[in-house]
Each structure stands twice: as C-alpha cells, then as structure tokens.
Amino acid sequence: MVSVFTECGTGSAQGWARKQGENAQLLLKQVVRMYQLAMTAPVDQLYIPSDEPHPFIEGIFAPVPEIGDKVRIEVVEGQIPKDFPPGCYIRNGPNPRYGTRQNLHSPLLGGKTFYNWFEGEGMLHATYIEEDGSIWYKNKYVETESFKLETEMGRKVYLPTFDERSTPGARFNRMFNIVKPNYDTGNMAVFEHAGNVVVTNEGSKAYEIDISDLSTKGEYNCNGNWNRRFFGPHPKTHPDTNQLLVYGFDIGKPYYVVSLLSGDGKQLVNKVDLGLERLILMHDVGITDKYIIVYDFPLVMDVFNMLLKGEPMISFDCSGESRIGVLPFMGDQSSIKWFSVNRACLSHHCNSYEDGDEIIVHGVVTCKLLPTDPDADPFEWYARGMTLQCQDECEVENSSIDGKLFGHVHEWRLNLRTGEVNERNLSGDKCAIEMPRINENYTGKKYRYIYAGSEDIEASKAKGNFISPEHVFVARPGATEEDDGWIVTYVYNESTSMSDMIIIDAQNFDKEPVARLRLPQIVPYGFHGAYIYKRDDRPSSVQLL
C-alpha cells in the first residue's frame, strides 16, 4: 500500500487537492450568488421601472445595441497613411442597457432614483486596422459580474449610486447600495500590459478582455497578486521597464495602496500603503523615471455623511489640505515626501518628469467635480460649467454649476532638496481643457505636447459636430520626434446622426483629417480609450488575430 502511494500517489494527491480547491471556489461562488440574489429582493418589492424621457439617455448619450460580428467599414475621406501601424483603436464608455428603465419609482417609499451618466454599463467600441488594409468595427458590453447577474434576472438590479436627491426612496437607495454587492460597470478606461488588455472603472474591479472579439475573460487582479476591493482607472506604464503603476482605494484603512507590477505582469514588485487619514477620490496618478506621483486632494468620500445627512457621498472639503506625494519606486510609506500645494480639485494627470532637484507635475485642475444633473440638458449643463473662469467655491458662496467644470493645465514644480513649491497655470483661461493625453512613449519624461479636448462653448450650444474630448496618440513606427504620429478619435455629427473615426496628422493640426472612416452606427459619448498595436517589439506585445 505504501509502495503504491509512493509511485502513483503524489499525482493523485495533487489532483485531489486541486479538485478540492475547485470545489471550494465553486461553493464560494454559489454562496456569493445566493447573497446577490437575496439582496436584489428589495428592488423587486420597492421599485418599479419608470419609462420617461431622460436627457442622459437621449441623442449622443443614447444606448446602442451590440452589432454582433465584426463589420467591415470603409474610408470615406482621405486615406490611411501607408506607415500607420496595424492595430485596434478601442474606447470605453457608458451604454445604459435598460434605457429609460434605468430610472426607478418607489410608490411605497416615495420619490424616484435617477440614472446617472457615470453608471451606465460599459460598452467597448473597437476599430481594427489590419495589415492587408481592411478595416473592421465591433462593439460589445463588458460582461462584469453585475452584468451577468442582471442578465440572469432579466431586469435592472443595481440602483443608482450617484443619485443626489434626498427623497425617501433615494435615501433607502443609498443605504441599500452600501450593503449589497458592488456594482461593476467596467465603463471607464482601457489599457494594455504584458499581453493583457484590461478595462477599468472608478469604483469596481478591473476586467480582462480578448481584444480579438471583445469578450470578457474575467477579473484582472495582476496574476492573483492584487487583493484590493477596487482597481484605479488610470494605471501608468514605465516606457523603459514596462513596469505598471497600479493603485486602488477601499472604504476602510488602508484607504489607498499603490504598487508596481513587473513588466511581465507576473508579480507585484513593491506595494505601499500611502497612510492617508481620510478617504479621498484619487482618480489619477503619475510616474517619473524613478518616482511615483500621488494626489491627496480634498475631494472626500464620506459614506456616513451620505447615510445620516442625506448629502452627497463625494464632496469638496474646503478645510482640507491639498498635497502631492513623491514616492521612490522601491520606497515605503516613510519615504514619501509630501508637498503642500494650493487648494485644488484634480480631474486628470497629464504627465510628470524629473528636472534636476525638481519634480515637474502637470495635471488638469477644476473648481469641482460634480455628478451630472439628472434633469439638465447635457449640452447646456456642460456649457455653463465650462463657460466661466471658475471661482473658488470655498471663497464664493455659489452652489450653481457655472464655471465649476472649467479646467486648465496646472504645473507644480516640487523641489526635493528644499521642499519649495512653485505653481502656475499653463493653458490660460480662454477655453476649458479636459481629457489630456500624451505620446505614451514620453510617460514620466520631459515632453512638449498634451493632446486634450478644448471646449468651444458656442459650438456646444449649437449642437453641431460633437467630438469626443479624448484623443489618443498613435506613434509612427521608428519615430524620433515626440509629435511624429497621429491622433485618433471618434466623431459624432448630430446633423447627420452618424459617427466616424478620424485620423489627424499630429504635426498638421490646422489641416483636415488625413482619413475619415464611416462607422455602421453611432458611438455614444464616452470616456477613455487606447490604441493597441498589433506589431510591437515590446515584451507586452498583443496579437489581435
């Protein structure tokens, strides 16, 4: 008996252990699913879908269906440059799956809960440019755990989280959202690292997708090494080492953790608790050649403030300090050097780099970040927010949206030796700036160009061409100049109700796009995207087909 086990038992024991592990995981999934189903019961009992018009489910915000298999598309103006690299331009964004039935009415509790644009189910829109010159388009939902549950139930299960109204129905909604499983929309951003294409959201898990057909593979957790509840939406890749800076928050301490993922995506090289004493919304982060850049700005998240006072969960704390932290790549919490800066609300990081003793940090700053008004006309709401140069709401008693979304590119010069800080407005006050992108080969390095959406208020009011505010840079193969490449983005023309993908020569912005590709259906207004190169010499190359 012993001799048999010695010869054959090792494999059997390993197989038995593996089987037990699989059974335990299956049991855990079943328990979680039972809990999810139990927690959906209040929705059935207390809320009824309310079919009514909603400005953020109409026009350019209206949801579109999945198109199915890839559809071949054509160039309708110009031509794709011969040296344009084959690959896939992919953009993420909200696509409310249940349309107007995203709004729910509660006869028993009174009042309604309203859909918020930031909470639409994530949909990916991908345009594939192949080596043989053919061009294809496909779109598909990100099939998160929340998406799968609502598919199983055949209805809306998760209630809005950002509903600002204090009706009894909305107050219960807030309390219910704290105890139920988290709502994973997967609608915010896309990035690629070590052969993995990943979608992210502000307050949920990250998910890996198959770029060839946009199917969702499952949760992305850095090869099993990321155990945080949430995965930050804007990780940064070091262009020389291919290390990935990841970050994420939780509702309990440690509030924020940052980590470096190895270039091959297999292990976390360093993991640091930032030691924050408050839960903030840190939407973005940055890197230089040797440092990690983090923002401790007073955009505070307070669950108890929401539950007990019926106030928004996210608010700007006028008494709070604004700090920028500089952390060496292999440092720990004690090695973070904090710099106090002027009070600010950061929407997005642009870039950062080292210059002698100084760290230069560029980011887009606004007066406030606000959930969209559920009753407002989207164009008017954003136009008002960006028309005026913002006034500090902590000094001016003004609760309106006017000027609060006016963003500019701000520079902080942080002296590591003296601790001195110098600040200035780089982009001026003539137009609002948002969704900044750069040539990512210059991430963490000295650079010249930021590509961002610049709001033309009169054009917004006229509702003519509606261009996505984010523009992704595609580098020319073998380029030696920072701006040697192209800008790609999706464009919506309201007068024709059509969407196109356009390619712009980054060295000739004053000229017409070099190519315009007609898409088979509208691409709704969305968030962040990426260009996934098909041929790439980096270790993180991705083969599309």
N, C-alpha and C positions, 0 to 999 in steps of 0.2 A: 504494500500500500504506500509505504514511504517512497520506494523507488519510482513508482508510477508518478507520484506527485512531483518528484524531483525532475523527471524527464518532461512531463506534459503539464504539470500543474501551474507553472509560472504564467504561461499564456492564458490558462483557464482562469486563474485568479485575477489577472489583469482585465480579462474580458468580463468577469463577474463584477469587478469594481466599476468598470466603465458602464456596464448595464445599470448598476445601482445608482450611479451618478445621473444617468439619463432619466431613470425613473423619478429620482428626486426632483430634477429640473422640471419634468412633466407635471409632477404633483404640484410644485410651486406655481407653475403657470396656471393650472386649473384652479388653485386657491385664489390667485390674483384675479382670474377671470370671474369667479363667483363673486368676489368682492366688488369688482367693477359693475357687474350686473345688478347686485344689490343696491349699489349707490346710484344707479340710474332710476330707481323706483320713484323718488321724489319728483323727477322731471315729468314722468307719466302722470302722477297724481296732481301736481300743482300747476303745470304749464301746458298751454295749448299753442301750437304754431299760429302765428299771426301773419296772414298774407296781406301785405300792404307795401306800397312803394317805399323805397329806401334809397337815398342818394348815393350810398356807397355800394349799392348792388345794381347800379344802372350805368349806361354809357360805357366809358372806358374802364369802369370798375366792375362791369357785369361779368358773371362767370361764363366760361365757355366749356363745352364738352370735350372729353378726350377724343382725339381724332382717330385713334386706332393705330394701324400700321403706319410706318413712315410714308410720307407723301413727297413725291419729287416736286421741287419748285424750280423756278427759272429766274434768271437775271432780267429785269425789265428795263433797266437803265445802266449804261456803262458796262464794265466787265470786271470780273475778279482778277486782280493782278496775278501774273504768272508765278511770282515768287511768294504769293500769300500761302502761309503754311497750312496744310490739311489739318482739320480738327473739328471741334464742336463748340459753338457758342451756346451756352446754356444759362438761362436766367430763371430765378425762383420768384415766387410771389403768391399772394393770397387769391384763392379762387373759391368763394363760398359755395360749397357743394349743394346746399339746400335752398339757395336763392333767398327769396323773401321769407322763407320759413326758418331762416336763421333767427328772426325776431320771435319772441315767445311772450304770450299773455297769460297772466295768472288771475283768474276770476276770484279765487279764494283769498290770496294774499293782497291783491290789488296791484295795479301797475304792470309795467312790461319790462322785459330785458331787451336790450337793443344790440344788434350785431355791430362789432367794431372792425374796421378795415384790417387792423393788425391781426385779427383772429380768424381770417379765412383759411380754409385748408390749403396746404401748399401744393402748387402745381408747377412743374418744370416745363419750360419751353426750350427746345433744342433745335438748332440748325446745324446740320452736318455738311461740311465741305470736304469732299473726297478727293483722292489723288487723281482719279480719272476725270475730274471736272464736274461730276454730278453733285447735285445739292439736294438735301432732303430735310424735311421738317417733321418733328414729332412732339407731342405734349403728353404729359401723364401726371396724375396725382402722386404725391409722396405718400406711400401707404404706411403710415405710422401705426402704433398700437391703438391710438384713439380712432384713426380712420377705420381700422379693421373692426373695432367694436361697433362703430356706428353703421358699418356695412352689415354686420351680423344682425343688428337691431332694426335696420331699415329705416332709421329716422335720426333726427338730431338728438344727441345725448348730452353733450357738453354745453353748458351755459356760458354766456359771455363773461369774461373776467374783468374787462376794462369798462364795463357799464358804469358811468359816473352818476347815475340818478339815484336818489335816496328814497325811492318808493319802497313800500314793504316788500314787494316782490323782488326788487333789486337787492335789498338788504339780505334777504334769505339767500339769494343767489350768491352773494359774496361769501356768506358763511359756508354754504354748500361747496363752493369751489375750494375751500381750504381742506376739507376732509376727504373729498373724492380723489381718485387717481388723477395725476396731472394731464392736462390737455396738450398733446403733442401735435402741433400743426405742421412743423417742418417747412415753414414758408419763407424763411428769411434770406439765406445765403447758400452759396455753393463753393467748395474748394476741393483741390486735389492734392494728395500727399502719398508718396510711396505706392503708387498704383491704385489708391483708393479714392473714389470720388464721393464726397460727403456733403449732405445738406444739413443746415443748422437752423435753429430758432432761438430767440432770446431766452425763453424760459422752459426749455424741454431738452430731451435727449438729442443727440446727433444720429443721423441715419446714413448708411452707405447705400449707394445706388449702382446699378450696372449702366454705364454710360451708353452701351450699345442699344438698349431698348428702354432705358429709364425705369426699369423695375427696381423695387426696393429690396435690398438684400437683408436688411435688419439693422439693429442698433450698432453704431460705431462707437467703440469705447477704447480706442488706442491699444488694440490687441489684448483687451481684457485688463488693462492697467488703469483705466480712468473710472473711478467709482463714485464720482460726484453726481448729484442729482441732475445738475444742469451743465450744458456744454456751451461755452461762449460762442457767439455768432461770427466773430471776426478773428480767427487764429492767423498767425503770421509765419511765413516760411523764410528762413535764412537762405539767401540765394547762393551762398558758398558751401554751407554744410548740409543744406536741405533739412535741418532740424526745424521742427514745428513748435511754435509757442501756442499752447492751449491754456484755457482758463475757464473758470465757471464759479457760480455762486451757489449758496444754499440758504435756506431760511433760518438755519441755526449755525452757530460757530463751528468751525471756521467759516466766516462769511464768503471769503474769496481765496481761491487757490490758483496758482499759476504753475505751469510745468513745461518742460521741454521734452518733446517726443523725438526719438532718434530718427536719423534720415531714412532708415529702412522701415520705420513705423512699428518696430517690434517692442521697444521698451521706453519708459519714461526715464530720461537722463537725470532730471532734478525736479523736485516737487516742493513748493514753498507756500505756506500759509502767510498771507500778507499781514495778518494780525490786526485787521480792521475792527473797530469797536462799534460800527454801525453797518447796517445792510444798505448798500447803495446800488444804483443801476450803473454798472460799468459796461457800457455797450461795446467798447472797442479798446484795444491795447496796441502797443508798438514794440519794435526792437531796433537796436543798432547793431554794429558788428559784435559788440561784447556785452550789451546791456538789454534788459527788459524794461519797458516803459509802461507804468500803470497810472490810472487816474482815480484819485479819491476825491471826487467832486460831490457836492451836497444834493444830488438827486436821490432822495432817500426812499426806500421801500419800507412801509410800516403796515404789517398785517393787522395789528391791533387797532391802529388808527382807523382802518377801513371798517373793521367789525364793530367797534364800540361807538365810533362817532359818525359812521356813515360817510366818511370822507374818502377821497381817492387814496389808493394804496401807494401810488407814486407821487411824491410832491417835492418841490424845491425848498430846502431848509435854509432860510435867509440867515440864520445864526450859525450855520455850519461852515467849516473851513474847506477851502479848496487846496488840494495838494497833488503834486506829481511825484511819483516814486521812481527811482532808478535802482534797479537790482542787477548785479553781475550775474551772468548766465549760470554760474555754478555757486552762487551765493545762497545765503539763508536769510531768514527774517531779520536777523540783527544787522545784516549788511545792506539793507535797503536804505538809501539816502532819500529823505523826503524834503521836498521844496514847497514852501507855502507860496501860492500864487493868487492873483486877483480872482475874486469870486466869478465862477463861470459855469456854464452848462455845456458839456461837450456832446456833440452828436456823433462825429466820426473822427478817427485818427487819420491823418494824411500820410505822414512819414516822419522819421527821426533819424539822426545821424550824429556822429562824433566829430568835433572840430577842436582839436587841442584839449584844453581843460573843460570845454563846454559840451553839453548835450543839447542839440537843436531839436526842438519838438514842434511839429506843425499839426494843427487839428482844426476842425470846423466847430465854431462856438456859436451858440444861440442864447437868447434870454431864457428860454424854457422849452421843454419837450412836452407836448400835450397830446393826449388821445384825441382823435378826430371827433368833432361834434356830430352826434348821430342824426341831427335834424338839418344840418347845414348843407348848402350846395358846396360840393367839394372844391370847385374852381374858385368860388368866392371866398371860401374859408381859407384856402392856402394863399390866395392873392392878398387878403387882408393881413395874414400872418407875415407875409414877406414884403409888403409894400413899404412899410415904415422902418427907419432905423430904430432898433429896439431900445427901450428904456429899461433900466434895471428895475424889475418888479419889486425888489426889496426896498427900493427908494421911492418908487412912484406907485401910488395906490391905484392900480388899474388891472382889473381881472379879465379884460377882453383879450381876444386873440391878436389884436392889432400889433404888428411888429414883433410878436413874441417868437416867430419862427425865422426871423431874419438872421441868416448865418453868414459868418465871414471866416476866412482862414486866419487863424491866430498863431503867432510864433512865441514860444517860450525858449529863452536861452538860459540853461541851467549850468552854473559853474560848479563842477565837482570839487574844486580845490577851495574856493572861497565861500561857497554856499549862496552866492549872489544870483538873483533872477532878473532878467530883463525881458519885457514883453512888448509886442506891437501887433497891430492889425495889418496883415499883408495884402488883403484883397480889397480894402476900401469899403465904402458904404453905398455905392451906386447900384449894386444888384446883389441879390441873395445868392449864396453858394451852398450847395449840398452834394451828397453822394460822391465824395472825392475818390479818385483812383489814380494810380501812377503806373509807370512801367515797372512791373514787379521784379525785374532784374536789378532794380535800384532800391529795393526794400532795405532799410537800415543804412543806406549810403547817401553821400552828398548827391543832390539831384537838382533839377531845374523846373520840372513840369508837373503840374497837378491837372488832371482832367476831371472836371466836375460839372454838374448841372448848374446853370445860371438862369435864375428865374426872370423871364420877361413878363412883367405884370400885365401889360396891355394885351399881349398875345394870349395870356391865360384867360383874361376876361372875354376876349373874342372867341375863345374855344376853337382855334384853328388847328394847326398841327400840334399834336400833343406828344412830345418826345420824352422817353424815359430819362430821368435825371442822371442815371448812372451810365457811364460809357467805359467799356473795357478795352485796355490797350493790348494789341497783338503785335509782338516784335517781329521784324523782318529777320529771316534766318541769316545769321552771320553779321548782324548789325553791330556797329561800333559806336553809333550815336544814340543818345537816350531817346530821342524822338523819331528814330528811324523805324517806322512801323505804321500801324493803322488803328483807328478807333472803330469798334463795332457796337451797335446798339439796335434796339427795336424802336420803330417809329409808328405812331398811330395818327391817321388823318381822319378827323371827325367828319369832314365834308364828304368823304368817300366811304367812310366806315371800313377802312382797310388798314392792315398793318404790314409793314415792310421791315426787313433787316437792311441796314445801310452800313457801308464800309467807307470810312473817311481817311484820307491821307493825313497822318498826324503832322506832317511838315507843310501842309497846304490847307489850313482850316478855312481860308477865305474862298476856296473853290467848292464846287458841287461834290457830293459823294462820288467816289470812283465806281461804286456799284450799288445798285438798289435791287434787293431780292424780294419778290412778292410772296407773301405768306398766304396759306389757304384759309386762314381765319384770323380773327382779332387776337392779339396778345394783350390781355388786360394790363393796366398799370400795376407795376410790381416793385420788387426790392432789388436784390443783389444777384450778380451773375459772375461767370468766369469763362475763359477760353481754355479748353482742354486740348492741348496739342497732340496730334496723332503720332507724329515722329518727333522724338525728343532724345537728346543724348544724356539727359539727367537720369540718375538711378530711379527716379519716381515716374518714369515714362508710362503712359497709358495707351494701349492699343484699342482703338474704338471697335473694330470689327474683327 
